[in-house]
Amino acid sequence: MGRGLWFVAGAGTAIYGTLKARRLAYRLSASGLADQLGALRLGAEALVDDIRAGTRQREAELVDELGLTLRDDDPGADPGTAPERSAQIVTLNAHAVRKDPP
C-alpha cells in the first residue's frame, strides 16, 4: 500500500508540474503576451467606463442635493442623448435659494 500511495503522489505531482510549466511557457510566448496585453486593455477600458459612470451618477446626485440645473450649450439638444456632457453651465434654481432672516 505504501509504494502505491507514493507512486500516485509522484505521478500527480509530475502532472501538476507539467501543466504549470506549459501554462508558464504559453504566458511567456509572443501569443501569450499579446493575449495578456489584450486582456489588460479590456480591463482598463472597463475600469474607465465604471469610473465615468460613477462620476456621472455622483454628479447627478450632487446636482439634486444642491438644487442646481445643468444646461447644455445647445438649447435644442436633448440632454439624454448627448454622449459627453463636457460643455455644461451650472445655474442655481431661483426656488432653491434659501433666505435666512438676518
SULNOR-V507652 format. One record per residue. N is the residue number from 0. SS is DSSP state (H for helix, E for strand, - for the rest). PHI is phi in degrees with one decimal (NA if undefined). OMEGA is omega in radians with two decimals (NA if undefined). Layout:
n = (N;N)
ss = (SS;SS)
phi = (PHI;PHI)
omega = (OMEGA;OMEGA)
This chain:
n = (0;1;2;3;4;5;6;7;8;9;10;11;12;13;14;15;16;17;18;19;20;21;22;23;24;25;26;27;28;29;30;31;32;33;34;35;36;37;38;39;40;41;42;43;44;45;46;47;48;49;50;51;52;53;54;55;56;57;58;59;60;61;62;63;64;65;66;67;68;69;70;71;72;73;74;75;76;77;78;79;80;81;82;83;84;85;86;87;88;89;90;91;92;93;94;95;96;97;98;99;100;101)
ss = (-;H;H;H;H;H;H;H;H;H;H;H;H;H;H;H;H;H;H;H;H;H;H;H;H;H;H;-;-;H;H;H;H;H;H;H;H;H;H;H;H;H;H;H;H;H;H;H;H;H;H;H;H;H;H;H;H;H;H;H;H;H;H;H;H;H;-;E;E;E;E;E;-;-;-;-;-;-;-;-;-;-;-;-;-;-;-;E;E;E;E;E;-;H;H;H;-;-;-;-;-;-)
phi = (NA;-64.7;-68.5;-64.6;-62.8;-67.2;-64.7;-64.6;-64.3;-66.5;-64.7;-63.1;-65.0;-65.0;-64.5;-60.4;-63.1;-64.6;-63.4;-64.3;-65.9;-64.8;-62.3;-65.0;-63.2;-67.1;-62.2;-91.1;-80.0;-62.8;-69.2;-66.4;-66.1;-64.0;-62.8;-66.1;-67.0;-63.5;-66.5;-64.6;-63.8;-63.5;-64.6;-66.6;-63.8;-64.5;-63.7;-63.3;-62.5;-64.2;-65.9;-62.9;-64.5;-65.2;-65.3;-62.7;-64.5;-66.6;-61.3;-64.1;-63.4;-65.4;-61.8;-64.7;-65.9;-90.3;70.9;-96.4;-121.4;-100.8;-123.5;-80.3;-65.0;-90.9;-65.6;-85.3;-79.0;-85.8;-65.3;-75.8;-99.1;-70.6;-67.5;-124.8;-106.3;-80.8;-99.6;-129.3;-114.2;-100.8;-125.9;-92.4;-68.9;-65.7;-77.7;-87.2;-75.2;-94.0;-110.4;-88.2;-66.5;-67.7)
omega = (-3.09;-3.13;3.13;3.12;3.14;3.09;3.14;3.12;3.12;3.13;3.12;3.12;3.13;3.13;3.12;3.14;3.12;3.12;3.13;3.13;3.11;3.13;3.12;3.13;3.11;-3.13;-3.12;3.11;-3.11;-3.13;3.09;3.10;3.10;3.10;3.14;3.10;3.08;3.11;3.10;3.12;3.12;3.10;3.11;3.10;3.12;3.11;3.14;3.11;3.11;3.13;3.11;3.14;3.10;3.11;3.11;-3.14;3.14;3.09;3.13;3.11;3.13;3.11;3.12;-3.10;-3.07;3.14;-3.13;3.08;3.08;3.10;3.02;3.12;3.14;-3.08;-3.13;-3.08;3.08;-3.06;-3.14;-3.09;-3.12;-3.13;3.13;3.13;-3.05;-3.11;-3.09;3.07;-3.14;3.11;3.14;3.08;-3.12;-3.11;-3.11;-3.11;3.12;3.11;3.11;3.07;-3.10;NA)
